[in-house]
Amino acid sequence: MLKIAYLDHTARWSGGEVALYNLITNLGEEVKPLVIVAEDGALVQRLRDKGIDVRVVPLSDKVRNRNRNAVNLDAVFGALELFTYGKRISKLLRAEQVACVHTNSLKSAFYGAVAAKFAGVPLIWHIRDHIGVPYLKPIVARAIRFLSRMLPNGVIANSNSTLDALQLPKSKKTLVVYSAYAQPLRGPNRIKSVDRNTKSYVILLVGRLAEWKGQHILLEAAKTFLHDSQVEFWLAGDALFGEDDYKQQLLQQMADNHLYNVKLLGHVDDIQTLMQKVDILVHTSITPEPFGQVIVEGMAAGLPVIASNEGGPRETVVPGETGLLITPGDPKLLAEAIRYLLENPDVRSRMSENGLKRVEQHFVIEKTVTQITHYYAGLIANT
């Protein structure tokens, strides 16, 4: 059995942490996980409820919450603190005799490199972010690409798009493995009739409230449906990482345009139950989405998906078969795609069936676990 240390700088219940939880709680007997996080939070409690060994080693809020694009004197002091923190973690790694370090976020990648070096064990970076503009400043993206060549023994990416953005040499041991669906496939609750006089329709967007996620694009598209009382728009998610200003911007946009057909639901724990109540899932990122885990969740719920035609969604959505891919940042095009699916229940029904099959074939947790555990064994044996 391999003892693997999983590092993350945050315990908030966000996309990367959901994916980490799904992986760790489905590893089986081949891997014994030790999870080390820099703060207490939802991830810690959920893992402990499953009997996972989790250690909270606090890191200052200032460093944990520091903007990824801030390039100033504070960055130097932050780097020094991460170095010191990494040395602290290395003592725990040695005491626990771990075989490998697997980092789950960009911040943990840097202090994880220090920890793994001082502990004398291999290091894997799991990259879940698009390393490029406009998500990152050019200088920051270049620095991360350079360090990804130098520091980790191996790199796991959550999509081919994410791996391509890193621009790694072929000599680097890499793996592309999708963030998998880890619940029973329940399928759709219904495909509604085209009778618009008696039926209502709900369009759902799931994701933390952040400008690059494009919620403002959906609000703009919702204006088109103001005179159609049968169509509602639900936004599930909240501001998590210093994005409260954007949330206020969305609220102001709703007030200015009298968008009574839009509901902000806030954070929702049980996304799958929510998805059973809606008709279409939209995904509106305006910069390349690294993967788009919620898209897979939507297909697993039997929902046709409308997503931005960049990044990870191009690897999950099959246009015309499981959903539609459209140019990002275009509310008019988004509104047209929504109306097309609402007016064609036969198309929605076909996409629903095809989406379920695609998840079952490509995105189930068993496939992900097998790929990653084999990767661990090969990397450790050759390091």
VENDA-V84270 format. One line per field, one symbol per residue. psi: psi as a letter, one per 40 degrees, with the letter a starting at -180 (. if undefined). A space follows every 50 residues. Layout:
psi=???
//
This chain:
psi=hhhhhhhieieigaddddddddddeedaedhhihhhieiiadddddddde eihhhhhhiiddddehhdehgadddddddddddddddddddddddefidi hhieidddddddddddddefiihhhhheihgiiediiddddddddddddd didihhieidddddddfiidehhihhhihihfiihdaidihiiegedeii ihhhhhiihideefddddddddddedegeehihhhhiihdgffddddddd ddddddefgeehhheahhdgdddddeeidhhihfheihhdcgdddddddd efhihhihfiaddeedhhhedeaihihiegddddddddddddegdddddd ddddddddddddfiddddddddddddddddde.
//
